[in-house]
Amino acid sequence: MNSSVLTTVAATGFTVAFFHAAIPTHWLPFVLTGRARGWSRAKTLAVTKHIPLTNHPNNIAVSKDGKRVYAAIVSGAGAVDVIDTTTLTRVKSIRTEGGIHNVYVTPDGKSVVAGSIPGKKVQVIDQKTEEILWSVPTDDGVRPMAFETNADGSTKRIFVQLSNFNGFITIDFATHQVVDRMKLPEVSAAEKVTEGLQGSPSHGIGVTPDGKTLCVLSKMNTRMYFFSMPDLKLLGETKVGHHPDWLTFHPDSTRVYVANAGSNSVSVIDIAGRKELMQIPVGQVPKRNSTAVLP
């Protein structure tokens, strides 16, 4: 594995965790619009403006054309605030049913998907009209999500992790129905983690860039599980660090990197071999991570 790639993953994980912790109530440091506005690296690394939001944000997503940023408003009644990256202003606030924990843009860029923990609901927003199209109630609070696409690139299924469930559910994007509920394997009582789960025994899920494998983390089991796509057959598992929370993929689908909040490390996982290769020490409590491809 190229050492520069590993360094990039570690640095990126720390940076994302830092900014997530540093975002003050009601404001969003708008560093992420640098690419969309063509800023130099020096300018991108500086905060150029603070944009007021309707309430406290938890996460953000960027439209595929870079013209919109969607902020998940977790406090109050809940909303998805819409930021125009050209004017650097909030142009709309989409009221949701319950505070929004995470927000995503689907791979085809046509929908914005918001998940609410208190509202126990997945809400799908049309990216063009920025209005809610449909929603699906869930048994418990909505945590991380991942997406499967059809051959034409449109969204086929949403894989959703829930509060207090060590597994995930599957939502059919065409029918707007929950069509599957997958519980992860049990581990021995000696291995099972029950403390510090924050109501989310399974947290961190993603589909490999080649669309062949669904990777699912379990904080309770201290493991990553691998499912084949599209049949969702369990292929295997590997142990990772303590309290794994988030994951990100190498673009060629050979590696997945896991942020271990309880181990202060990032696990490097060989996807084909389904095994942990190493753990990279990072800063305190790493969480949201992302893969950066640098020139």
N, C-alpha and C positions, 0 to 999 in steps of 0.2 A: 504494500500500500504506500503510495506517495506521501512522504512526510508533510509536504506542504498542504495536501488535502486534509490530513488529520489535524494539522494546526488550524486550518481555516474552520473546520467543524467545531473544534474546541472554542476558538475565539468567538465564533458566531453564536454558539450556545450561551456563552457568558454574556455577550452583548445584549442578546434578546432578553435574557433573564433580568439584566440590569435595567433596561428601559421599561420592562413590564413592572418592575418594582418602583421605578422612579416617576411614573406618570402621575401627576397630581390630580386631585379631584377636579372635575369639570373641564380639564384642559388636555389637549393632545399635542405633544411635541411632533411637529410635522416634518421630521427628517426624511421619512420614507418617500416623499414626493420628488426627491432629487433626480432620479432617473427620468421620471415623466417630464420634468421641466428642463432636462439637459444641463443640470448644474455640474460644475467641476467637482472632483473628489473633495477638495478642500472646503468648498462651499457646502457640499452635501453633509459633511461631518460637523457642520455648525447648525445650531437651531436658528432658523431665520424668522420664524413666526410661531405664535401660539394661537390655536383656533378654539374658541369656546364651544363646548358641547352642552347638550341639554342636561346631562348628569354624568355620573362617574362611569368611565369606559372600562371594559375588561379586555377586549381584543379587537383587532381590526382585520379587514381583508381589502384587497385592491382589485379593481376591475381589470380585465385582460388588456384593455387599451391604455391603462394607467390614468384615465381621466377622472375616476371616482375612487374614493376611499370610504369604506363602510365601517363605522365604529359601533361595536356591540355595547349598548348602554345597559349596564347590569343593575344600576340603582333605580329607585323610584318605580314607576309603572312599567318601565322597560321600553326600549326603542332601538332602532337602527338609525344612527345619524349619518347623513350623506354629505361628504366633503367633495367639493369641486377642486381638483388639483391645479387648475389654471388660475382661478381667482383666489385660491386658498381660503375659501369661506365655506361655512356649513350652509347648504342650500335646501336641505330638507331633513325632517325627522319622521321616520316611519314608526308609528305607534305599534307596539307588539303586545301580545298577551303574556305578560310576565317579563322580568328582567332577562336580558340576553347575555349568556355566558360566553358563547363563541359564535362567530359569524364567518361564512365561507362564500366564495364565488365558485360555482360549478366549473368543471374543466372546459366546457364549451363557452363559458362566459355569459350564458343567457339568464342565469338565475343566481340570486343571493339567498343563502340558506342560513337561518338563524335558529339557535337552540336555546331553550329556556329551562333553567333548573326549577324555579318556583312555579312556572307556568306549565311544566311537564308537557312540552309541545315542540315539534319541529315546524317552523314556518318558512314557506318558500315565497320569495319576492321576485317579481319580474324585473330584470335588470334595466329594461328600457323605460317602463312606466314607473318603476320604483313604488309599486303597490303590491300588497300581499295577494298572491294567487290562491294558495291553499295551505292547509296545515294538517298535521297528523298528531293526535294526542298520544302520549306514551305513558307507560305504567309508573315512571318515576322521572326525575330530573334529567335533562339532556346534557350529556358531556361531549367529548370529542366525536367527530364524524369523519367519514371518508366516502369517496365516490367511485362508482364503476361506470364506464361509458359503453355505449353501443358502438358498432362498427363505424357509424357516421360521426362519432364524437359526441353525440347527445347523451344526456345523463340516463342511466339505466336503473341503478340502485344506489341507495344511501345506506351505509353501515353506521350504526349509531350505538355508542356506549351510554349506559344509563347509571344514575346513582343507585347504589346498593345492589348492583347486579354484576357478578363476575363473568362477563360475557358481552354480547352485543345483539342488537336486533337489526333486521333488514327491512327497509322500506322500498317498495316498488314505485319508481318515479312516475310511471304512467298511470297506475291505478290509485296512487296516494294511500296505499294500504301497507300495514305491517305484515310481511309474508313469512318471516322466519325469526326465530329466537334461539340463539346459540349460546349455551352455557359452556364455559371453559372447563377443562378437566379438574378434578379434585386432586389436592396434594395431601400429604400426611399432616397430621395435627402439628407435628414438630416443625414442619416447613411453613405452615400457613401463617401469614402476617395479618394481624387483626388490629394493631395499633397504628394510629396516624394515617389512616386511609382517607380521611376527609370525605367520607360518604361515597367514595368512588373506588371500589376494589379493582376495577378494570379501567385503565385510563391510558390512552394513546393507541391510535389505530391508523392504518394507512394502506393504500394499494400501491404496489411497486409501479414505477413509471412504465414498464412493459405490460402492465395489466394482468400479469400471470399469478401474482401472489398477494393475499391479504395478510398483513402482519398485525397482530393484536397483542397488546401488553396487558399484564396482570400484576398490579401492585401486591395483591393478596398472595399470589403464587411466586412472585419474584421471577417471572418468566416472560418470554415472548413466544407466541404460538403462530404457526404458519398454516394458512389455508389456501388450497388451490382455487383458482378462479376458472370458470364461473360456478363450479359445483360445490364450493365451500367444503371440500374434504380436508380434514385435519392431516397435514403432512408431517408435522413434527413440532419440536419445541426446543428452546435453549434457555438456560438460566442467564440472568443478567444481574445488574447491580440492585441495591436496595431501593424500593419505592420508585420503579421506573414510571415516568410520567408522560413523556412525549417522544416522538421519533421523526426522523427525516431520512430520505434515501439519497444514495449516490445516483446521478442521472442515468448510469448504465444498468441499474437494478442489481448490481453485484453486492452492494453493501447497504445496511441500514444502521443508523446511528441512534442510540437510545440515551436520553437524558435521565440519569439516575439521581433523583432528588435526595434520596437518603444516603447515597454513597459519595456524593460530590464528584461524580465521574460521568463519562460518556462511554457506553459500550459500543464497540465496533463489531457488527454481526455479519458473517458470511451467509448470504441468503441461500445460495445453492446448497451449501453444506449444513445450513441451519445450526450454526454454532457461534458462540462468542469467541472472537479472536483476541481481544484485549479490552482493557478499560483505561481511558485517558483521564487522569486527574484534572478537574476544572475547579471553578470557584464554588461558593456555597450555594446549595440547593438549586442546581440547574433544572430548568423546566422547558419552556418553549424553545425549540431549536430549529434551524433551517440550514440547508446546504447552499453554499455560495460557490459558484464557478467563476474563478478569476482568470484574467488573461495572463 
